[in-house]
């Protein structure tokens, strides 16, 4: 029998000794030689003969055994398993693992998120809903004051500050949390007919991947705080997939990332059964949804000219479109923390997370305040609003 040594395996050399250096028997064993290859982006680990105590799912231990740092390198995909019968009837095994670079620490992996979300979540205490409104992340955008790294740093700090705000506001009674992403979640490559492509740091797939992981990071932060969480995502003009053809306004890169997260959450209803991701139906670029006892319209804001949100809303109401029933309009696009209200309606415009527009600085001289908004929502009224 192949016995387990201290590190759980025996090499082909040891196997030869067990067989008494019988060349014919060693040949019958067909034992592979342990080897590895890594060029910084891809590679493999080929194990030698493994005994019964070998754990093929303990990836960190396998990486460390072959001299790799699990913080920088990861095993990807499924291993290739070789099994054959030795001359004495015993079955032997060997494994080949494919390697890839570990994702950045700024993009939390789903295993960590699941572990955190398994913690017992607190029930709602009513009657308010806590809102975290984050518009215009524009992941991938580059300017003189920074790029994606600075955008991510500002966003992470906003989420952390929001959690502290939740702790300070929960004395008012909070039933649930709404996370609102009103568009331009990535910089994309379609706006201005692609003229900003040179100023865009990451590829579309990289931008989308980062946003998807930021959604998961946000869910990880908020899911343990209450018994109900809505994550509402719409596309902005920068989130459009293409402009060669007129296509579904509800189908863009931001909503695709949200749908991917929603699919992942369904795999673990125990941890995420209280989290609901909502996106518009594909024929619409905006959506009107309940947030507690308040109907809220989430849209981007490129549908109207500056300072014309109420006019757009009025036209929707006159024509009996879904926003007619809402009391609050959440939007982005204009990069301004802005509130406009009447006795029955309130427009809440998001600030921005990007590092500024050099074009806007050249033409207007000013810059927007960066960050997200947090506030309480109850019966159509927003209160306790703060830029985080």
N, C-alpha and C positions, 0 to 999 in steps of 0.2 A: 504493500500500500504506500501511496505517497503521503507522508506525514507533514503536518504544518509546522514550520519553524516559527521563530519569534515574530517574524513579519508576515507570516501567513502563506509562504510559498517556498518552493524548492526550485533551484535552477536546473538546467539540462546537465550541467557538470555533476551535481549531486545525484541526479537520476542515474547517470552512468555508474557512479560508485555503488548505488543501491543494486544495480544489476550485475555487479561483479565485473565491470569493464568488458562485458560480452558485447562485441561489436554488432553481432547479428541482432541481439535483443535491443540494443540501443537504437538500431535502425528501425526495428519494428515499432519502437515507442514514438518515433517521428517527433521528438520534442523540439519545439521552436526555441530559438535563442531570444532572450529578452533584449529589446532594443527600443530606441526612441529617436524621433527627429522633430525639430521645431525651428522655423525660420522667422518667428516673431508674429506671424499671422495665421499659420496653419501647421499641422504636423500630426504625429501619432505616437502612441505608446503601444508597443507589442510586448505582452508579458511572456514569461517563460511558462513552465508547467505549474498550474495552480492546484492546491489541495482543497479539501472540502471546506476549510475554514475561511477561504478567500471570499470577501464581500464585494461583488462586482458593482454594487450600488453606492459604495462609500467612496465617492469621487475624490474628495479632498485627501483621503488617506492614500489613494492610488497616485495622485499628483505628487504628494510629498515624498512618497517612496521612490519616485523616479526623478526627484530633484526639482520639481516645479513649485512655484508659489501659487496657491489657489486664489490669492487675491488678484493675480495678473493673468492666469491661464485657467481655462475651464475645459471640461470634457463636453463635447457637443454631439448630439445625435445618439444613436444606440450603438453599443459595441458589437463588433463582429466576434462571434463565439465559435471556436473550433473544438470539437470533441472527437476522440478516437479511443479505440480499445487497445490496451497494452497487451503484451505477449502473455501475461498471467491472468488476463480477463478483466483487470481493473480498467475503469474509464478515466481518461485524463482530459483536462481542459486547458485552453489558452485563450487569451482575450486580446483584441486590438481596439484601442480607443482613439477616436479622432479628437484633435485639440483645436481650440480657437482662443482668441484674446478675451479676457474677462471684460464685461461691460463696465462703463465708468461708474464710480461710486455715486455720482450725482444722479444716476438712474437706478433706483432701488429695484432689486429683483423680486419677483412675485412670491417666492418662498418666504422672504422676510416679511412681506406684506401680509401673507396668510397667517404667519405666526403672531404678528401684532394684532390682526383683526380677530383672532380667536379669543382674545381677552373679552371678558364679559362686558357687553356694552350697556350703557346706562339708559334706562327708560326715559321717555320725554316727560316733562313736567308741565308743559303748556303755559300760556296760550300763544306764545310767539314762535316764529321761525327765524333761525339765525341764517343770514345770507352772506356768502363769500362770493363776490362778483369780480371776475378777473378777465378783463378784455385786452385784446391787442398785445399778446405776448410776442408775436412776430418772430418766433424762433428762427434763427438763421440770418437775421438782419445785422449788418455791420455798419458802424459809423465811427466818427472820431472818438467817441466816448466809450466804445466797447462793442461787444458782439454777443454771441450766444452764451458764453460763459458768464458774462455780467447779467444777462437776462435771467439765467437760471438761478444765479445767486440771489437776485432781487426777488424772484418768485418764491424760492424756498424760505427766505426771511419773511415774506408776506404770509405764507401759510403758518409759520411758527408764531408770528404775531397774532394771527387770527385765532389760533388755539388759545392763546392767552386772553384775547378779547372774549372768547366764548366763556372762559372760566369767570371773567369779571361780570358778564351779562346774564349768566344763568340764573341769578337770583330773581330775575324778572319772569322766569318760567319759559322754558324753551321746549317745544314739541319735537322739532326736527331741524335739519340743516339742508339748505339749498346751496349747491355750488353751481354758479352760473358762468359759462364761458360764451360771451356774446361775440364770437368770431375773431378773425385774423389771429388765429392761434399759431400759425406758422407764417413765415415771410412768403413762401411759395416762389413761383417763377412766372406768373401770369400777369400780375399787376403792371401797369405802365408798358404794356406790350413787351414785357420781358427786359426792359431797359435797365432794371436794377439787378440783373443776374450777376454782374461783376461784383456787386456789393453783398451778395448772398454767400454766406460762409459754407453752410452744409447743403448736401443734396436734399432733394425732396424726401427720399426714403429716410434719411437721417433726421430731418426735421420732424417728420411724422412719428418716427420711433421715439424721439425725445418727448414730444407732446404726449404720446400714449403713456410713457412712463411717468410723466408729471401728473397725469390724471390718476394713475395708481398711487403715486406718492400722496396726492391730496386725499384720496379715499382712505389711505392708511392713517392719515392724521385725524380725519373727522369721524370715521366709522365707529371707533370706540366711545365717542362722546354722547351719542343719542341713539334712539331706537329706530330712526327713520332718516335716510339721506337720499336726496335727489341730486343727480349730476346732469345738468342741462347744457347741451352743446349745439351751437348753430355755426354755419360757415360764414366767413366774411369774404370780401372780394379777394383777399390774398390766399384764402383756402381753396379757391377754385382749382379743379384738376386740369382743366383746359378750356380754351376759348375758341378753338377752331370750329366748334359746333355749339349751338344752343342746347343745353342739356339740363338735367334735373338740378334745380337750385339747392335741393336738400341733400345732394350727394357730392361731397367734397372731401378734402383731406382731413379736416377737423372732425366731421361726423364719422368718417371711416375709422379714425383712431378711437372715437368714443364707442362705436359698435364693436370694435375688437376688444375693448376693455369689458363691455357688457357681456360678450361671449365668454370671456375668461371668468367673470364673476359667477356665472351660472354653474361653473364646475365645482364650486364650493359654497352651496347655499347655507351651510352652517355658519360660515364666517361672514358671508356677504348677502345673505337673504334679505336684509333690510336696506340694501343699497339699490337704487333704481337709476339707470342711465337713460336719459330721454333725448331724442333727436327729432327734428321735423320729419313729417312724411316727405317723400322724395320730390313732390311737386311744389314744395314750399320752402322758402329760405328762412322762415321764422316759424315760431310755434307759440301757442297760448296754452298754458298748463296751470293746474292748481298747485299752489304752495301754501299748505294749510288752508285757511279760510279765504285766501286771496288768489284771484286769477291774475297771472303774470304773463305778459308777452315778452319773449326773448328773441331779439333780432340783432343784426349787426349795426346797421345805421347807414350803410351805403345806399339805401333805398331813397334817401331824401337829401336835400341840400342842407348846408350848415344852418342850424337853428330852426329847422323846419320839421322837427319830430312830431309836434302836435298837429301840424297840417297833415302829415302822412297818416297819423292815427285817426284824425277826423275823417279822412277819405275812406279808411278801412271801415269805420263805424257806419258811415252813410251807406256803404254798399254791403252792409251786414256780413262782413268778414269776421273771422274769429277774434281778432284784437278788439272788436267792438265791446266785448264782454269784460275785458281786462281792466284792472285798476292801476296796474304798475307796468311800465314799459322799461325793460332793461336793454341797454344797447352799448356798443363800442364805436369804433371807426374814427371818431373825431378827436380822440386822444385827450379828452378833457374830462375832469371830474366835474360834472354838471348836473344840477337838479332844476327841473322845471315842473311846476305843479299848478293845479286848479283845485277846486273844492273836492272833486271826485277822481282826479287822475294825477299820476305822478310819473315823470320821466326821469330815469336815473342813468346818466351817461358815465361810462367807465373812463378812468385814466388809462395809462399805457404802461407796459413793462419794458418796451424797447429802450434803447439808449439814445433816442432822439433822431431827428431827421436833419441832416445838414442842409438839405434844400429848404426846409421850413425855417431853419436858423438864418439862412442867407436872405430869404424873402421877408421874414417877419421878426427875426431877432429873438423870439421867445422860445421857451421850451416848456413841455408839460411836466407836471408832477408825476412821478412814477409810483406804481403800486396798484394794489387791489382795494376794493371797498368791502367793509363789513357793516352790517346793520341788522336791526330787528324788523320783522315784518308781521303785521297783525291787522286783519280786517281792512286791507288796502292802504294802511299807513306804515311808512318807513320811519324808524326812529333810531337814535343812538348810532348815527353813521360816522365811520372813521376811515381814513385812508391808512392802509397798512402796507 
